[in-house]
Amino acid sequence: MKVEFNPDKEIVATVQKGLERTGGYCPCRLERTEDYKCMCKEFREQIKDPNFTGFCHCMLYYKSNE
């Protein structure tokens, strides 16, 4: 398993600016709860799934099963 940044550097830069603006909370969500603090609970749970391959909600991270 491998988790890495999205290969699209423009998306990474945009999301990282949003994270700075929101104090580390997912900039794609309206609520500011601990579940949405980057790396969000949703993606942490997806990482645990051995069959999941894909991006987190805001497209910052990508999980592959290499």
C-alpha positions as CSV (number, residue, x, y, z in Angstrom):
1,M,0.0,0.0,0.0
2,K,1.2,3.5,-0.8
3,V,-0.3,6.9,0.0
4,E,1.1,9.9,-1.9
5,F,0.1,13.4,-3.1
6,N,-2.0,13.8,-6.2
7,P,0.4,13.9,-9.2
8,D,-1.4,17.1,-10.4
9,K,0.7,19.8,-8.7
10,E,-1.9,22.5,-9.3
11,I,-4.6,20.6,-7.4
12,V,-2.1,19.9,-4.5
13,A,-1.2,23.6,-4.3
14,T,-4.8,24.7,-4.4
15,V,-5.8,22.2,-1.6
16,Q,-2.8,23.1,0.5
17,K,-3.7,26.8,0.3
18,G,-7.2,25.9,1.4
19,L,-5.9,23.9,4.3
20,E,-3.8,26.9,5.4
21,R,-6.9,29.1,5.2
22,T,-9.1,26.7,7.2
23,G,-6.5,25.8,9.9
24,G,-6.0,22.2,8.6
25,Y,-9.7,21.3,7.9
26,C,-10.8,20.0,4.6
27,P,-11.4,23.0,2.4
28,C,-14.0,21.1,0.4
29,R,-16.4,20.8,3.4
30,L,-18.4,23.4,5.2
31,E,-18.2,21.8,8.7
32,R,-15.1,22.2,10.8
33,T,-15.1,19.0,12.9
34,E,-12.3,16.7,13.9
35,D,-13.6,14.2,11.3
36,Y,-12.7,16.7,8.6
37,K,-9.2,17.6,9.9
38,C,-6.7,16.6,7.2
39,M,-6.1,13.7,6.8
40,C,-9.8,13.2,7.3
41,K,-11.5,10.3,9.0
42,E,-13.1,9.2,5.8
43,F,-9.8,8.8,4.0
44,R,-8.1,7.1,7.0
45,E,-10.9,4.5,7.0
46,Q,-10.5,4.1,3.2
47,I,-6.8,3.5,3.7
48,K,-7.6,0.6,6.0
49,D,-9.7,-1.1,3.3
50,P,-7.2,-3.4,1.4
51,N,-9.5,-3.2,-1.7
52,F,-9.7,0.6,-1.9
53,T,-7.6,2.5,-4.4
54,G,-8.3,6.1,-5.2
55,F,-8.2,9.7,-4.0
56,C,-9.3,11.3,-0.8
57,H,-12.4,13.6,-0.9
58,C,-10.5,16.7,-1.7
59,M,-8.1,15.0,-4.2
60,L,-5.0,15.8,-2.2
61,Y,-3.9,12.2,-1.5
62,Y,-4.0,9.1,-3.6
63,K,-3.9,5.5,-2.2
64,S,-2.6,2.7,-4.4
65,N,-2.2,-0.9,-3.5
66,E,1.4,-1.3,-4.8
